[in-house]
Amino acid sequence: MSLLIFNAGSSTLKCSLTDATGEQTFARAVVDRSSRPATYVWDAEGKPPVQETGEWSEPRLAVERIVESARALIDASPHAGAIETVSHRVVHGGSRFTGAVVVDASVRAALAEVSALAPLHNPPSLHVIDAAMKALPNVPHVAVFDTAFHATLAPEAYTYALPFEWSARWGLRRFGFHGLSHAYCANRAAELAGRAPEGFRVIVAHLGNGASVSAVDSGRSVATTMGFTPVEGLMMGTRSGSVDPGLLMHLMIGCGVPADELQQTLNYSSGLLGVSGLSADMRAVLRAAKAGHERAALAVSMFVDRARQAIGALAVTLGQVDALVFTAGIGEHSAEIRAAICNGLECLGLELDAEVNASARPDARLSPPDSRGIILVVRTREDLMMARAAFACTAT
């Protein structure tokens, strides 16, 4: 059998066609809606990639094109079997979902209820789920949640210092996100270090357009920077990260900024984009900073400073750091940002080999042999974690 894995983002739709366990990938697809016309890339194993442009912004059309490509590959391949399960990444599962679940009408309705808490990701995921269930109506569709990994947080880590009655009545708590990536990278770090997960203490820095840092002890999340929504924590591509609540109240009460405009701005117009005034893409912001653009340079410095602070705070939570992992778009590909963040982490026993870091590609060790804690760059495998979760969900 084959498994189709959908990962819907705010501007992209990624998909993998794998075997049942996710260990063997037959093809990958990416629909990029960040520019017009949108692009569709289908990259099947052993064949040159196929790239098309078109109006792929509507999820139904993108999903139909992917399913068409997958079926054609299956018909021509001696290895790939018929699609028997579809796995969907959903960013926010709310309080109800702490593990993978087969999507039915009640699950679909519950996911719609929490969409406002992750406006960049949950709505696109729901659109893709609807389109995929229409295109493949006779197979189970499994929702896998980014919040699930952080369900192990202790009460002191997930409870906000608000009236307890509010938290109980409205389900207010720190959920945490990027759980699929954090879980995979923590386990992969143990493998690369030649250690068992038990007793292994890892800080995972998932740095991309969305960014978060987590502390993982013995394979369990014990602290993370994102909170009730994915806005809290680090500065990101378009999201502000943590901002003084009093400042936000001042904007609404003192400056007359409507709540819906404030929500839109915090999610879509802040972060690297808001500070630099140029782009949410770290590559573009770095280029501008090197060319002397002051706001771009400020945006880079702010991003680095907040990430370093988070790593330091989580190191204290763990008590000792056995490994620091960089992953996701920026973490995997920007040696410059990795080096800037690590500048000053020597006090935590984390030393970076600048020469190795400059040319490293995932999965690799970036620290010298005598560093007390190791620094790694790891290619995240959310698709593998989704495949495993979907397989476990449908096998029971």
Residue pairs with C-beta under 8 A, 6 or more apart in sequence:
1 19
1 20
1 81
1 82
1 83
1 84
1 85
2 17
2 18
2 19
2 20
2 26
2 70
2 74
2 80
2 81
2 82
2 83
2 84
3 17
3 18
3 19
3 20
3 22
3 83
3 84
3 85
3 86
3 87
3 387
3 390
3 391
4 15
4 16
4 17
4 66
4 67
4 70
4 83
4 85
4 86
4 87
4 132
4 136
5 15
5 16
5 17
5 18
5 22
5 86
5 87
5 89
5 383
5 386
5 387
5 390
6 13
6 14
6 15
6 63
6 86
6 87
6 88
6 89
6 128
6 129
6 132
7 13
7 14
7 15
7 89
7 382
7 383
7 386
8 14
8 59
8 88
8 89
8 121
8 124
8 125
8 127
8 128
9 120
9 121
9 124
9 209
10 120
10 121
10 124
10 209
11 32
11 33
11 34
12 30
12 31
12 32
12 33
12 34
13 29
13 30
13 31
13 33
13 59
13 62
13 63
13 66
13 124
13 128
14 28
14 29
14 30
14 31
14 383
15 28
15 29
15 30
15 66
16 22
16 25
16 27
16 28
16 29
16 383
16 387
17 25
17 26
17 27
17 28
17 29
17 70
17 73
17 74
17 80
17 83
18 24
18 25
18 26
18 383
18 387
19 26
19 79
19 80
20 84
20 85
20 387
20 391
21 387
21 388
21 391
22 383
22 384
22 385
22 386
22 387
22 388
22 391
23 384
23 387
24 79
25 45
25 383
26 44
26 45
26 73
26 77
26 79
26 80
27 42
27 43
27 44
27 45
27 69
27 70
27 73
28 42
28 43
29 40
29 41
29 42
29 43
29 66
29 69
30 39
30 40
30 41
31 38
31 39
31 40
31 56
31 62
31 65
31 66
32 38
32 39
32 41
33 56
33 57
36 57
37 53
37 54
37 55
37 56
38 53
38 54
38 55
38 56
38 57
38 62
39 51
39 52
39 53
39 56
40 51
40 52
40 53
40 54
40 56
40 62
40 65
41 49
41 50
41 51
41 52
42 49
42 50
42 51
42 66
42 69
43 49
43 50
44 50
44 69
44 73
50 69
54 61
55 61
56 62
56 65
59 124
59 127
59 128
59 130
59 131
60 127
60 131
60 134
62 128
62 131
63 128
63 131
63 132
63 135
64 131
64 135
67 83
67 132
67 135
67 136
70 83
71 83
73 80
74 80
74 81
74 82
74 83
83 136
83 139
84 139
85 139
85 140
85 141
85 142
85 390
85 391
85 394
86 132
86 136
86 139
86 140
86 141
86 142
86 390
87 100
87 141
87 142
87 144
87 386
87 387
87 389
87 390
88 103
88 125
88 128
88 129
88 132
88 141
88 142
88 143
88 144
88 386
89 125
89 144
89 146
89 180
89 382
89 386
90 97
90 111
90 121
90 122
90 125
90 143
90 144
90 145
90 146
91 118
91 120
91 121
91 122
91 125
91 145
91 146
91 147
91 177
91 230
92 114
92 115
92 117
92 118
92 121
92 122
92 145
92 146
92 147
92 175
92 177
92 229
92 230
93 111
93 114
93 143
93 145
93 146
93 147
93 148
93 175
94 110
94 113
94 114
94 117
94 147
94 171
94 175
95 171
95 173
96 110
97 110
97 143
97 145
97 147
97 148
98 145
98 147
98 148
98 151
99 145
99 148
99 389
99 393
100 142
100 143
100 144
100 145
100 148
100 389
100 390
100 392
100 393
101 107
101 142
101 143
101 393
102 140
102 141
102 142
102 143
102 393
102 394
103 111
103 129
103 133
103 140
103 141
103 142
103 143
107 143
108 126
108 129
108 130
111 122
111 125
111 126
111 129
111 143
112 126
114 122
115 122
115 123
115 126
117 228
117 229
118 177
118 229
118 230
119 263
119 267
120 210
120 230
120 238
120 239
120 267
120 268
121 230
129 141
129 143
132 141
133 141
140 394
142 389
142 390
142 393
142 394
144 180
144 385
144 386
144 389
144 390
145 179
146 177
146 178
146 179
146 180
147 175
147 176
147 177
147 179
148 179
149 176
149 179
149 180
149 182
149 183
149 221
150 158
150 174
150 175
150 176
150 177
150 179
150 182
150 214
150 221
150 224
152 220
152 221
152 222
153 174
153 176
153 221
153 222
153 223
153 224
154 222
157 174
157 222
157 223
158 173
158 174
158 175
159 167
159 173
159 174
160 167
160 172
160 173
160 174
160 227
160 228
162 172
166 172
167 173
172 228
173 228
174 224
174 226
174 227
174 228
174 232
175 226
175 227
175 228
175 229
176 212
176 214
176 221
176 224
176 226
176 227
177 210
177 212
177 224
177 226
177 230
178 206
178 210
178 212
178 214
178 226
178 328
179 221
180 382
180 385
180 386
181 204
181 206
181 327
181 328
181 380
181 382
181 385
182 204
182 206
182 212
182 214
182 216
182 221
182 224
183 216
183 219
183 221
183 385
184 380
184 381
184 382
184 384
184 385
185 202
185 204
185 206
185 325
185 327
185 378
185 380
186 197
186 200
186 202
186 204
186 214
186 216
186 219
186 325
187 197
187 219
188 325
188 363
188 378
188 381
189 200
189 202
189 204
189 323
189 325
189 374
189 376
189 378
190 196
190 197
190 200
190 202
190 219
190 323
192 363
192 365
192 374
192 376
192 378
193 200
193 322
193 323
193 374
195 322
197 218
197 219
198 218
198 219
199 218
200 217
200 218
200 219
200 322
200 323
201 215
201 216
201 217
201 218
201 318
201 319
201 320
201 321
201 322
201 323
202 215
202 216
202 217
202 321
202 322
202 323
202 324
202 325
203 213
203 214
203 215
203 216
203 311
203 314
203 315
203 318
203 321
203 323
203 324
203 325
204 213
204 214
204 216
204 325
204 327
205 211
205 213
205 307
205 310
205 311
205 324
205 325
205 326
205 327
205 331
205 341
206 212
206 213
206 214
206 327
206 328
206 331
206 380
207 234
207 307
207 326
207 327
207 328
207 329
207 330
207 331
207 337
208 237
208 328
208 329
208 330
208 331
209 236
209 237
209 238
209 280
209 281
209 329
210 230
210 236
210 237
210 239
210 328
211 233
211 234
211 235
211 236
211 237
211 241
211 307
211 328
211 330
212 224
212 225
212 226
212 230
212 233
212 234
213 224
213 225
213 233
213 234
213 307
213 310
213 311
213 314
214 221
214 223
214 224
214 225
214 314
215 221
215 222
215 223
215 224
215 314
215 315
215 317
215 318
216 222
217 318
222 317
222 318
223 314
223 317
224 233
225 232
225 233
225 234
225 310
225 314
226 232
226 233
227 233
230 239
231 239
231 240
231 241
231 266
231 267
232 241
232 242
233 241
233 242
233 310
234 241
234 303
234 306
234 307
234 310
235 241
235 271
235 272
235 275
235 299
235 302
235 303
235 306
236 271
236 272
237 271
237 272
237 273
237 280
237 281
237 282
238 267
238 268
238 269
238 270
238 271
238 272
238 273
238 274
238 280
239 266
239 267
239 270
239 271
240 265
240 266
240 270
240 271
240 274
241 270
241 271
241 306
243 266
248 262
251 257
251 262
252 258
252 259
252 262
257 265
265 274
271 280
272 279
272 280
272 281
272 282
272 285
272 299
272 303
273 279
273 280
275 295
275 298
275 299
275 302
276 285
276 288
276 293
276 295
276 296
276 298
276 299
277 295
278 284
278 285
278 288
278 293
278 295
278 296
279 285
279 288
282 300
282 303
282 329
282 330
282 334
282 337
283 334
285 296
285 299
285 300
286 296
286 300
286 334
286 336
286 337
288 296
289 296
289 297
289 299
289 300
300 337
300 340
303 337
304 337
304 340
304 341
307 341
308 341
308 343
308 344
308 345
311 324
311 341
311 345
311 348
312 345
312 348
315 321
315 348
320 349
320 373
321 348
321 349
321 350
321 373
322 373
322 374
323 373
323 374
323 375
323 376
324 342
324 345
324 350
324 373
324 374
324 375
324 376
325 331
325 375
325 376
325 377
325 378
326 332
326 338
326 341
326 366
326 375
326 376
326 377
326 378
327 362
327 377
327 378
327 379
327 380
328 380
330 337
331 337
331 338
331 377
332 362
332 377
332 378
332 379
332 380
335 357
335 358
335 359
335 360
338 352
338 357
338 366
338 377
339 352
339 354
339 357
339 358
342 350
342 351
342 352
342 357
342 375
345 351
345 352
348 373
349 371
349 372
349 373
350 367
350 371
350 372
350 373
350 375
351 367
351 368
351 370
351 371
351 372
351 375
352 366
352 367
352 375
353 366
353 367
353 368
356 364
356 365
356 366
357 366
360 366
360 377
361 377
362 377
362 378
362 379
363 376
363 377
363 378
363 379
364 376
364 377
365 374
365 375
365 376
366 375
366 376
366 377
367 373
367 374
367 375
